[in-house]
Amino acid sequence: MSFATPLFLWFFLPVVLATVLVAPRGWRNGVVAVASLLFYFTGAGGTTLLLLGAMVLNYLAGRRLEPGSPGDRKLVLIGAICVNLGVLLVWKYLGFATEQLHDIASLIGADLPVVHLALPIGISFYTFHHISYVVDVYRGERPALKEPVAFVTYIAMFPQLVAGPIVRFREIADQLPQPRLHRWDDIAAGFPRFALGLCKKVIIADSLAPLVDACFATPDDKMTFAVAWLGAIGYTLQLYFDFSGYSDMAIGLGRMLGFRLPENFARPYSSVTITEFWRRWHMSLSRWFRDYVYIPLGGNRAGVLRTYRNLAIVFVLTGFWHGANWTFLVWGLFHGALLVLERRFGWDSAPVATRARIARRALTMLLVVIGWVFFRAADLGDAFTILGHLLMPDFGGLGEAVAAAATNQRILLLVVALVIVVMPGHPVSGPYLESSRDRIAVAARVSLMTVGVGYAAILVASGTFSPFLYYQF
């Protein structure tokens, strides 16, 4: 089930909110847990059993990991992490691994079978939640949850279950036992944030999707400079409005249920370095890798070369976390190499003069766009074909398919989206609309909740929505 579907908007969400409002205050976690499992089952079907099994394992492991528990706590931690990662590796990467072995074996005339497993939705996200839980309990940062319902609420909470934000256990542990005291206030604060995300997703991202798909589906012999740039810029905008829109919706939904979920985006395309970009883009993923991979590896405390090594490891893992494809690995290595270069020459922390900010921001944006080509392309061959045409101007046009997809409405929305992302980096729209009470914010909230949501609802009802891009991860 997607947030941008009639079933969710006009049935599931109203029923859940009404139930939370009328139920006793202490029942919040129970209502959210049951609703979340139903939400997941509608999309995952039988693979819901995999999620349930993982929750049972990690709940029991958490009870054994508290300081003072009998037995070897470190062995329990290692075992829990290995099982979590093992499940992720089998379900997400076994097919990719067997494909590579099949290709290698074919060179010597052998024929190895290729395994194909259906990818359970959200497995990358709930695996990271489980690892965060057992590590934070092991470190003594938060006590293990005694109530199974509270644990299910943390892991399976439907606003963040399928595509984040990735909520570290320490960020939400103190919220789980609290009864919900200000239910109407939470709904009033969370709905504008949800409305913002819905408009981003349905009005902008989904409108750009057919244009981007047409550009990236263009055959190599018909690819041109214009098609390559239109596709690259279009996808840069589509991905941002799709994923940041999902995050806004998730944060808004969480607030309506009485939870404060972490921010995930802070106008990343306003960055002047790649280092700053990763402090603003998918921030919950960056924080997770920092706390559970980069720092345990030694961070930047073990010398320059080890710092570079740690950065490279993190971004190789970041690339492959997104998917089992060489394009994601190259994308991760590309960003990792840029971060190493910025750290080597001090660009990551050096102040940027006001007069140089526009040029530095444009350069950073260009590098990010190049990276997104690898992220979106079906394979490395397609990626390098598009990159080649980005760098070689020609007199070719858009081609029949792209020209048909490039309607006046989509081109207008692309321009509007581009104007939005090149605006100054502050304020960040989501938190600003949620917390600010000045006239501009109030007017924006009213517009979102009337005109914006009304138009988005019409688009949803007409069936023009598409799945969130990060559902595939």
BALUMVO-289291 format. One record per residue (C-alpha): x, y, z. Coordinates in steps of 0.1 Angstrom, whole numbers, padded with zeros to 4 digits, always signed. Layout:
# BALUMVO-289291
XYZ...
This chain:
# BALUMVO-289291
+0000+0000+0000+0013+0034-0009+0006+0067+0008-0005+0082-0025-0034+0058-0032-0071+0061-0027-0071+0031-0004-0046+0047+0020-0059+0083+0018-0096+0077+0020-0099+0045+0041-0068+0033+0059-0055+0067+0073-0089+0080+0084-0097+0048+0102-0063+0046+0119-0065+0083+0131-0101+0079+0142-0091+0048+0162-0062+0065+0178-0084+0095+0188-0112+0074+0204-0090+0047+0220-0077+0051+0255-0044+0069+0256-0024+0038+0266-0036+0020+0235-0016+0041+0210+0012+0016+0205-0013-0013+0201-0033+0005+0175-0002+0016+0156+0014-0019+0157-0017-0037+0144-0023-0010+0117+0013-0012+0106+0013-0050+0102-0019-0048+0081-0003-0020+0061+0028-0041+0054+0008-0073+0046-0012-0056+0019+0020-0050-0001+0043-0077+0011+0019-0107+0014+0037-0139+0025+0071-0121+0031+0054-0105+0061+0065-0138+0079+0101-0128+0073+0095-0094+0090+0077-0112+0119+0106-0137+0123+0132-0110+0123+0112-0091+0150+0110-0121+0173+0147-0128+0169+0158-0092+0176+0133-0087+0205+0147-0118+0223+0182-0107+0215+0176-0073+0230+0165-0089+0263+0198-0108+0264+0219-0078+0255+0211-0055+0284+0240-0048+0308+0241-0074+0335+0224-0101+0315+0238-0136+0319+0259-0151+0292+0283-0136+0266+0266-0104+0255+0291-0097+0227+0285-0132+0212+0247-0125+0212+0253-0091+0195+0275-0106+0168+0250-0134+0162+0221-0110+0159+0239-0087+0135+0251-0117+0114+0216-0131+0111+0201-0097+0102+0228-0091+0075+0225-0127+0064+0188-0124+0057+0194-0091+0038+0222-0107+0018+0202-0137+0008+0170-0119-0001+0185-0089-0018+0219-0100-0032+0218-0137-0038+0203-0132-0073+0229-0107-0082+0257-0130-0069+0245-0160-0088+0242-0139-0120+0278-0129-0117+0289-0165-0111+0267-0177-0140+0284-0152-0164+0319-0162-0152+0311-0199-0155+0297-0194-0190+0332-0183-0201+0345-0218-0195+0314-0235-0209+0297-0243-0175+0261-0235-0167+0254-0224-0132+0218-0217-0122+0206-0182-0113+0185-0178-0082+0157-0153-0083+0140-0142-0051+0112-0117-0047+0126-0087-0028+0106-0081+0004+0096-0044+0004+0114-0024+0031+0139-0051+0040+0168-0027+0038+0151-0003+0062+0138-0027+0088+0171-0046+0088+0189-0013+0097+0163-0007+0124+0169-0041+0139+0207-0036+0139+0203-0001+0155+0181-0017+0182+0205-0044+0193+0236-0022+0191+0221+0006+0211+0209-0018+0238+0243-0035+0238+0260-0002+0243+0237+0007+0271+0224+0038+0254+0188+0027+0259+0173-0002+0278+0157-0030+0259+0120-0028+0254+0101-0051+0277+0067-0048+0260+0066-0067+0226+0039-0043+0214+0063-0013+0218+0090-0032+0199+0066-0040+0170+0056-0003+0170+0092+0008+0166+0102-0017+0139+0069-0018+0119+0056+0017+0123+0039+0022+0090+0050+0058+0083+0087+0047+0081+0086+0010+0076+0089+0008+0038+0112+0037+0029+0124+0055+0060+0135+0078+0075+0158+0053+0092+0150+0058+0129+0178+0049+0152+0165+0033+0184+0180+0060+0206+0159+0086+0187+0126+0071+0195+0130+0049+0226+0119+0076+0250+0087+0082+0230+0075+0047+0229+0063+0044+0265+0046+0078+0266+0008+0081+0265-0005+0105+0238-0017+0136+0256-0023+0161+0229-0039+0141+0201-0056+0169+0182-0026+0192+0185-0004+0164+0169-0028+0159+0141-0030+0197+0135+0008+0199+0134+0014+0168+0113-0012+0171+0086+0004+0202+0068+0037+0183+0067+0019+0153+0052+0002+0176+0027+0035+0191+0016+0049+0156+0009+0018+0145-0010+0020+0176-0032+0057+0170-0039+0051+0134-0048+0019+0136-0068+0020+0170-0084+0058+0172-0093+0075+0138-0091+0048+0117-0107+0043+0143-0134+0080+0142-0143+0082+0104-0143+0069+0097-0178+0094+0123-0192+0123+0108-0173+0114+0073-0183+0112+0082-0220+0146+0098-0218+0164+0069-0201+0146+0044-0224+0159+0061-0255+0181+0036-0275+0218+0043-0277+0217+0051-0314+0190+0077-0308+0204+0093-0277+0213+0130-0281+0227+0158-0261+0192+0173-0255+0177+0139-0244+0206+0131-0221+0204+0165-0203+0167+0165-0201+0167+0130-0186+0195+0137-0162+0180+0169-0149+0145+0155-0149+0156+0125-0128+0176+0148-0104+0144+0167-0097+0120+0136-0098+0141+0117-0072+0143+0146-0049+0107+0155-0049+0097+0118-0047+0119+0108-0018+0118+0141+0001+0080+0140-0005+0078+0105+0010+0099+0117+0040+0076+0147+0046+0046+0124+0045+0062+0099+0069+0073+0126+0093+0038+0142+0091+0021+0108+0097+0044+0100+0126+0035+0134+0142-0002+0127+0137+0003+0095+0156+0023+0112+0184+0059+0104+0173+0087+0128+0163+0106+0111+0135+0140+0125+0124+0144+0149+0095+0157+0133+0063+0163+0162+0039+0175+0198+0043+0175+0213+0008+0205+0192-0004+0208+0208-0038+0218+0240-0021+0251+0224-0010+0285+0239-0020+0304+0206-0015+0296+0170-0017+0304+0167+0020+0276+0192+0027+0254+0174+0003+0256+0142+0024+0248+0162+0055+0216+0173+0038+0206+0143+0016+0190+0112+0032+0204+0123+0065+0190+0094+0085+0210+0070+0063+0242+0091+0067+0238+0091+0105+0232+0054+0106+0264+0046+0086+0283+0072+0107+0273+0056+0140+0273+0019+0132+0300+0017+0105+0323+0047+0101+0330+0054+0138+0334+0017+0148+0360+0014+0120+0379+0043+0136+0363+0073+0119+0389+0100+0114+0408+0091+0145+0433+0066+0131+0452+0087+0106+0447+0101+0071+0449+0069+0051+0426+0050+0074+0401+0078+0073+0401+0076+0035+0397+0038+0038+0368+0042+0061+0351+0067+0038+0355+0044+0009+0341+0014+0028+0311+0034+0039+0302+0046+0004+0307+0012-0012+0282-0001+0014+0260+0029+0008+0260+0021-0030+0252-0016-0026+0226-0009+0002+0205+0008-0025+0205-0022-0048+0223-0052-0063+0237-0036-0094+0271-0024-0105+0256+0010-0112+0250+0015-0075+0285+0004-0067+0299+0029-0091+0276+0056-0078+0288+0049-0042+0325+0049-0053+0320+0081-0072+0307+0099-0041+0332+0083-0019+0361+0095-0041+0347+0130-0042+0345+0130-0004+0381+0118-0001+0393+0145-0025+0374+0172-0006+0389+0160+0027+0424+0157+0011+0424+0194+0000+0404+0208+0029+0374+0218+0008+0350+0200+0031+0356+0225+0059+0370+0256+0043+0347+0286+0043+0333+0296+0009+0334+0332+0000+0300+0348-0009+0311+0355-0044+0322+0319-0049+0291+0303-0036+0272+0303-0068+0300+0287-0088+0307+0261-0060+0270+0253-0058+0267+0249-0095+0298+0226-0096+0284+0205-0067+0250+0202-0085+0268+0191-0117+0286+0163-0099+0254+0152-0082+0236+0151-0115+0264+0129-0130+0261+0106-0100+0224+0103-0105+0229+0091-0141+0246+0059-0127+0219+0057-0100+0190+0057-0126+0206+0039-0156+0197+0002-0161+0233-0008-0165+0268+0007-0168+0266+0007-0206+0235+0029-0206+0251+0052-0179+0283+0058-0199+0262+0063-0231+0242+0091-0214+0273+0106-0198+0290+0107-0232+0262+0126-0247+0261+0150-0217+0297+0160-0226+0293+0161-0264+0269+0187-0278+0252+0178-0310+0224+0190-0332+0201+0161-0325+0165+0167-0313+0144+0149-0286+0132+0121-0308+0096+0110-0312+0091+0093-0278+0107+0120-0257+0090+0148-0276+0056+0131-0270+0064+0128-0233+0077+0164-0231+0042+0181-0228+0039+0217-0220+0026+0209-0185+0056+0186-0177+0081+0211-0190+0065+0239-0169+0066+0217-0138+0103+0208-0145+0111+0245-0147+0091+0252-0115+0109+0223-0097+0142+0236-0109+0135+0271-0096+0125+0256-0062+0157+0237-0058+0180+0266-0068+0164+0289-0042+0185+0297-0010+0192+0268+0013+0172+0282+0042+0146+0278+0055+0139+0241+0050+0103+0240+0040+0091+0210+0060+0102+0220+0095+0094+0257+0087+0058+0249+0078+0054+0226+0107+0067+0249+0134+0066+0285+0122+0037+0308+0129+0045+0338+0108+0021+0349+0081+0040+0333+0052+0040+0299+0069+0003+0302+0078-0006+0311+0043+0015+0283+0029-0002+0258+0053-0037+0270+0043-0028+0267+0006-0013+0232+0010-0043+0219+0029-0068+0234+0005-0056+0239-0031-0026+0216-0030-0042+0186-0014-0074+0191-0034-0054+0190-0067-0033+0161-0055-0064+0142-0045-0078+0147-0080-0046+0133-0095-0046+0103-0071-0083+0096-0080-0075+0097-0117-0048+0070-0112-0019+0091-0123+0003+0083-0093+0033+0059-0094+0051+0039-0066+0076+0058-0046+0111+0053-0061+0127+0042-0028+0102+0013-0025+0126-0007-0046+0153-0004-0020
